[in-house]
Amino acid sequence: MANHCDGDSNLTVSSLKIPVIRFTKLFINGQFVDSVSGKTLDTFDPRTGELIAKFSLGDAEDVDLAVKAARHAFDHGPWPRMSGSERGSIMMKFADLIEENAEEIAALDAVNGGKLFIMCKVIDIGGASRTLRYYAGAADKIHGKTAPALAAGCTIILKPAEQTPLSALYYAHLAKLAGVPDGVLNVVNGYGHTTGAAISSHMDIDKVTFTGSTEVGRKIMMAAAASNLKPVSLELGGKSPLLIFDDADIDQAADIAFRGMFFNKGEICVASSRVFVQEGIYEKLEKKLIEKAKATVIGDPFDPKVHQGPQTNKQQFEKILSYIEIGKTEEATLLVGGNRVGQKGYYIEPTIFADVKDDMTIAKEEIFGPVLCLMKFKTMEEGIKRANGTTYGLAAGIITKNLNVANTVSRSIRAGIIWINCYTAFDVDCPFGGYKMSGFGRDFGLEALDQYMQIKSVVTPVLNSPWY
């Protein structure tokens, strides 16, 4: 059983001030405004299940207002007409402000999404500022998701996940302080079936990008096709395989496998939720993973001793627990975990199933939580076949000392990114995106800019010349 830091225990976080929630409205045309309907949306603290704040709830009418602001800013405003270096300078200032306010933004994500505070501060917030700087540097090297879209001169309507709007609104505030013109960045909080649907089907939106489930991705494509045939980029679900071969270092493999699955309490699209271990080292690796699960400290994400915080919201918490019950019903062997932790909040133990068959529900469907399926394989060919035996293709990992094996397997697995002897090794210069039902389009790298630009050919005859 995993260790638990009780929320009432003497945690070393007394010096950390949880920020006052300053921004709860929609951000349209450079101003924080109430929704047209006046309706609000409740957001809860996953550590306790208690209400954090009420947020303005956007709808189709609010999307119309945001689109009008963004369209005017694009058609008549300064942002697309600035030089690339001018846009880049503003984006650099935006990055500076993010870094200056990193602690407050990280605290918002920790209290709103259950992420570890230190992880938010170092990885997420640091990654956001680095991404802005990367595309700021690209802004003057192009002719003509937020950072690459801004660099390309686009204007944006952002709908954050309805459960976690806090940091998105704070980023909008910082963008205005940085000098991003009014109407360029708009944030409309709301539900997917209303606000998201209005965005996907809007006749005056030129492009939609989405990160989320495959089910919703399909609906967005249908709405885009039925409206103005706007192009769509999708980063969807995953059921990513990690193949560990007999020659792997056991300690290193266990570390990579555990982090690959349980990073951010399993709420990561590329989680290595299907771990295939060659039979020669299976028992040793299984033992190591069980030890790591039992040693995991679960508790308040502001506590520096904690390894795993709560799931993001009650709905996801209950969904994960239901998948654990399905795994038991399907007669997979529960090696460790599987239980709720504590009496309040949305905490779940790191859970590992063995004897998992490829056709089991827990091996096929994305759980998006701390549930790992551990399986044996004999040969490289079998491993490749089973790794590819999924409708998804977002990511995969390989652990081996044999370069030929690494090359063969990496070229054979149908996934958008393959990590060899590492996992979740992201870099802003490394394109990221999916195959199959994990979507299409690429984030990161200069390739990401392509989805925010169009090619136009302009032909002018040179009269009375040898070339006419």
N, C-alpha and C positions, 0 to 999 in steps of 0.2 A: 504494500500500500504506500502511496506517495505521502510525503510529509506535508503538513498543512500549517501555515502561519495563520493563526486565528486573527480575525480583524480586530479583536479586542486586546490582543497581546501588545507588549511594549515594542512597537515597531520604531525603527530609527528614521522616521520621516517627519518628526515634529517640526523640523526647521523648514520644511518645504510647504510653502503656502499654495493651497489649491486656488487657482485663479477665479475671480468673479466672472460669471458668464456675461460678457459685454454685448455680444451680437447675437440676436435671436430673430431678426427680421430677414426679409429677402433683400438681396443687393442688386438693384436694377439702375442702370444709367448713372452709376457713381454714388448712389444714395441707398441707405438702409430704409426700406419701406415695408409697411404692413401689406399683407395679401389683400387682393380685391375683396374677397369674401369675408375677411376678418377671422377666418378659422385658424386654429392653431394645432400643432403637432407636439405630443409629449415625447420627451427623450429621457431615458432612464440610465442610472448608474449601474453597470453590470456587477459591481462589487457588492451591491446591497439590494438591487431591484427597485430602489427608490427614485422618485422623480428628480431629474436635474433641473429641467427648465421646460417652458413651453415655447415652441418656435412657430413663426408664421408658416402656414401651410399653403403652398402655391398650388395653382390649378391652371387650366388652359388659358384663362384670361391673363394670368400673371406671365405665362409663357409668351403670350402675344405681346405684352408690354416689353418683355426682355428682348424679344426678337426685333421689335421696332427700334429699340435702343441700339442693339448690336448692328442691325442693318444700316441705320443712319451713321453710326460710327465707322462702318466699313465703306459705305458709298460716299460719304461726305467728310468724314473726320480725318484727323492727322495721322492716325496710327499706320494704315497701309501706305501712306504717302511719305512717311519718314524714310530717311536713308536707313539701311540695315544697321549702320553703326549707331544711329540715334536710338533705334529700338533696343539694340544690344546694351546701350548705356543704362536705359531704364530697367531692363531686365537684371543687369548687374546690381543696381540699387535695390531692386526687389529681393534679390538673393541676400544682399547685406542685411536688409531688415528682417528676413527670416532668421538669419543666424543670430542677430541681436535679440530676437524674441523667442529663441529656440526653447527655452525652459517653459515659457507659458504655453506655447503651442503643444509641446510634448505632454504637458500636464492635461491639456484639453483632450488629447487623444487617449491618454491613460484613463481619465475619468469617464470618457464617453464610449471608448471601445474596448477597455480592458487590457490594452497593450502595456507591456512593461515600460515604465517611465524612461529608464535609461536607454532602452532599445529605441523608443520614439526619438529621444533627443539625439542620439549618436547616429542611428541608421536612417530613420525615416526623415527627420528634419534636415539632417546633413545631406541626405540623398536629394531632397527637394531643392536645396540651394545649389548643390553641384549640378543638377540637371538644368536649372535655370542658367547657370554660368556656361554650361556646355553649349546650349542652344543660343545664348546671347552671343557667343563667339562665332556661331554659324550664321547669325542674322545678316551679317554684311558679306556673306559668301554665297548667298542665294539671290537669284534674280526674281525679282518679283516681290496628344492629350494636352495640356495647357502650355508647357514650355515650347515644344516645337510649333504649336499652332500660333503662339504669340510671336515667335521668331519669324514665321512666314508672313506675318501681318494680318492674320485672321482676327475676327472678333468672336467672342465665345459666350455661350449660355451653359453653365455648369449645373447639373443636378447631382448633388451628393447623395450617398445612401441615406435614406430617411432616418435610419437609426443613429447616424453619426455625422451630423452637419456642423459640429462645433468648429473644427479646424478650417473647413472650407470657407466659412464666413470670416474667420480671422485672416486667412490668406487674402480674401477680397479687400479687407481693410488695409492690409499692408501694400497691396498692389496700388491702391489709390494714393497712399503716402509716397510710394516710389515714383509716381508720375504717370502711371498707366491712364490714358485718357478715359473719360466717362463713356460708358457704353461698350468698351472693349471687353471687359470681364464682368459677367453677370452671374449671380448665384440664385437659383430658384429651388428652395426646399420643397419636397413633396413626395408623394407615392409614385411608384413606377407605373401603375395602371392608369394614373391620371396625368401627372406632370410629365413623366417619362413618355407616355403615349402621345401627349400633345407635342413634345419635341420631335419624336420620331416621325410623326405624320404632318408636321408643319410644312406648308408649301414654300415658305420663305427662308428655310434653313437649308444650307447647301451641302452639309456633311454631318454625319453622326458617328461618334466613336463611343464605345461602350465596353465596360469591364464588369463582368458578372456571370450569371448562369447561362448555360446553353439554351434553356427554355425561353428565357427573356430575350436572348440574342435572336432567336428565330422570330419572335414577335416584332422586334425592331426592324429586321430585314423585310418582313411582310408590310409593315407600316411605311417604310421608306419606299418600297416598290409601288405600293398602292397610291402614294402621294405624288411626289415629284421625281421619283427615281434617284433620290440622293444617294451618293456612295456611302458605304458603311464600313467601319473597321471594328472588329470584335476581338476582345481578349476574354475567352470564356473559361469553362471549367476544365478540370484535369483529373486524371487518375494515374499519376506519374509513376513509372517503374524505376527501381534502383536495383541493378544487378551486381551482386558481390561474388567474385570468383574465388576459387580455392586458394589462390596465391596471395590474397589480400592480407594486409596486416590487420589482425583481429581488432585491436584497440582503435586503430584509425577508422576501420570500417564501421565499428559500433558507434563511434562519435559522429561520423558523417550521416549514418542512417538515422540516428536518433534526432540530431539537429534538423535533418531534412524533413522529418515528419512533424516534430513537436515544436519547431520554431513558431512563435506567435500562437501558441496553443492549437496548432493545426489549422488555423484560419489563414492559409496561404494557398494561392491557386496552384503552385507548383509542388505542393507537399508530396514527398516520396511515400505515398500511402500504400504502395505495393512493393514490398522488399523481397526480392528473389535472392536466395542464398544457395550457392552450390553446395551439394550435400556433404562434401568433405569437411566443411567448417561450420555446418549449420548449428550443431548443438552448442558449440562454443559461442557463436554469435548470439544465439537465442538467450543464453545465460547472461551475456553482457548487457543486452537490451533490457532484460528484466531488472537487472541491478540498477540500471540508469533510471528506469521508470520509478522504481521504489525510492530512489534517492532524490527525485524531483521535489522541490519545495513549491507548494501551491499557495497562493495568497494574494494580498493586496499588491497591485502592480507598482505602487510607490515604494514598496519595501525593497531595498537593494539585495536582500537575501533571497528574494523570491525568484524562481525560475519560470513560473507559469501563472498568468492571471486568469480572470474569468472569461468565458465566452462572451461575445459581443452583446447578445440580447437573449431574452427569454425564449423567443421562437427558435433561434439556432441551438440554444442549450437543450431544449426539448427534442429537437430533431436529431441531435447527436445521440442522446440517450435512447431514442427509438431505434436508431441504427445498431447500437450496441445490443439491444434486445433481439433485433433481427439476426445479428451474428450468432447469438446464443441459440436461437430457434433453428438456424440453419446448421447447427452442430459444429461450428468452428470452435476450437479450443481457446477459451479465455485464459491467457497466461498471466495477465496482471491488469489491474485497474478495473474500469467498467462502472465505477460508482460516482455518484455526486459527492462533492466535498463540502462539508459545512451545511448549515441550515438556512443561510441566506446568501444571495448572490448566485452567480451562474458558473460555478467551478466544477470541473470534471477531471478525474484522474487520468493520467496518460494510460491509454488502453492498447494492449497488444493481443491480437488473435493469431493463433497458429492453426495448422491443418485447414487452411482456407483453400477452397477450390475456385477455379477461375470463373465459374458460372454463378457463384454466390453473390447476393446483392451487395454485400459489403466490399466485394472485390470489383464490382462493376460500376457502382454509383459513387459520385463525389459526395463525401460526408462533410467536408470542411470543418473538421474538428480533430481532436487528439486520438485518432483511432488508426492503428497500423495493422496491415495484413502481412503476415510473415509466411513465406512459402519457399519450398525447396525446388531446385532444378538440377539436372544431371549434366547436360552438355550445353555448349554455347548455342547451338542451333535451337535447342529447346527453349533456352532463356530468351533468345531473340523473338521466337514465335509467340511466347506467352507475354512478353513485354508489349508486343504489337497487338495483342488480343484485346483491344479496347477501342471504343469509339472516339476516345480523346487522343490528343497528341501535342500536349503543351510542353512537357519537359521530360527528361530521363537522366539517370545517373549510372555510371559504370565505375566499379572499384576493382582494379587489377594492376599487377606490375608488368603485364605482358602487353607490349605496344601493339603487336599484331591483333591481339584480342580487342584491345581498346579501339583500334582503327576499324576493325570489321564490325563490331557491335555498334559503334557510333554512326557508321554509314548505313546500317541496316534498320535502326529504330526510327520510326516515323514520328518525330517530335521536333518542335521548333528550336529547342536548345538542349544540348547534351553536355552534362558535366562529367569530367573524368577525374576520379580521385578527389572530388570536392562536390559541394552541392550548394545551391542558392548563391553562387558566386556571380552576382550581377555587376555590371559596369555600364555606365551611361553610354559608352562607346560600342557596346555589344548589343546588336539588335535582338529583340525579344518578342516572340509571338507564337501562335499555334499552328498545328496541322489539324486536319479532320474537324471534329466537332469542338475543338478548342479554339476555333475562330481563324481569322486571317487579318493581315495587316501587321505592322511591326512598330513596337515602341523602342525607344533608345536608338542611338546611332544616327548617322545622317539619313539613313533609310526612313526614319520616322517623319522627316520633313516632307517626303514625297506624297504622303496621304493628305497633306494640307495645301497642296498646290496643284494646279492644272497646267498642261502644256497648251500653248497657243502658238500657232504658226502665222506670222505676218509677212506677206510677200509684197514687195514694192518693185515695180519695173524700173530699171535704170535706162531711161530713154536715150536714144541716139548713142548707144554704147555697143561695144562688141558683144556684150553679154545679153543684149535684148533681142 
